[in-house]
């Protein structure tokens, strides 16, 4: 309050859904046989989007919807979708949220 209105920042809450990222990744991987993990991350504009996408990849691997592999040690991580019964599993509606300060 002592600094005045002009110097005070505003708080904004951004919420990114892991379930939405799972759907987004599924759409991409249905169009292409495989895609690079870092290529996926490069498509996303914010840090929270990248975190949600990473969590989506982990969840999809856990549910056996996705396979992550490398063709050579320390090589690019490739993602490919698994077709079959795992695709009909229930997906949670987890969200990643953060308060960001902006001027």
N, C-alpha and C positions, 0 to 999 in steps of 0.2 A: 504494500500500500504506500509505503514511503517513496518508492521509486516512480510512481505515477502510472497511468494507464498505458502509455506508449512503450514502456520497457517491460511490461508484464507479458509473458508468453501465454499462449492458450494451449490447453491439452486437448488432444484428439485421440479417440480410441479407434484403432483399426482392427477389424476382426477378419481373419482369413480362415476358411473352413478346410480342414483336411479332407473331408468327404468330397468337397468340390474339386480339390486337386486330384483326388483319385479318379473322378469322372473325367477331368481334363486330360490326365495321363492316359486313361483308357482310350479316349477318343484319338489321341495322337498315335498310340501304339496299334490301334486297329487300322490305321492308314499306312503305317510303315512296319516292316518286320522287326526292326530294332532301332533304337535311338540312343545316343550318348547321354549319360547322366549330366555332364557339364553343359551339353547343348540344351537340355531341358532347363537347367538353372539359368542359363544365359537369356532365355526367353522371358524370364520373370522380372518385373520392374522393381520390386522391393525386397528387402531382407526378410520380412514376414512371409511373403509369398514363397521365397526360397526355402525357408524353414518348414512351411506347411507342405511344400512339394517333397522335401526330404522325408518328413514324417509319413507322407502318403506312400512313398516308395517303400519305406520300412514296413508299413502296414500291409501293403500289397504283397510283399515278399512273405510276410508272416502268414497271410491268408492263401498263399500259393497262387496268386493271381498274376504275379510278375516274377521273372527270373532276372537277376543281375549277374553279369559275368564279365570276365576279362579274357581276351584272347592270348595275352602275354603278361608276364609279371610287370607290374607298375604301368600297364597299358590303360587305355581308356575303359571306363566302366560302361558297359552296354546294358540296356534294358530291353526286354522282350516280354510280350504278354503271353500267358498260358491260356489256351482255349480249352474249355471243358467245364466240368462240374464246379470247380472253384469260382468261376465267374458268377454263379448264382448266389454266392454267400451274402450275408447281411453286412453292410458297411456302416460304421459308426459315424455320428455327426460331430466328431471332435473339432474344436476350434483352437486357434492360436491367437492370442490377443496381446496387445501392448499399448501402452499410453506413450504417444510421441509428443515431444514438445516442439512447437513451431512458433515463429514470430508473426 
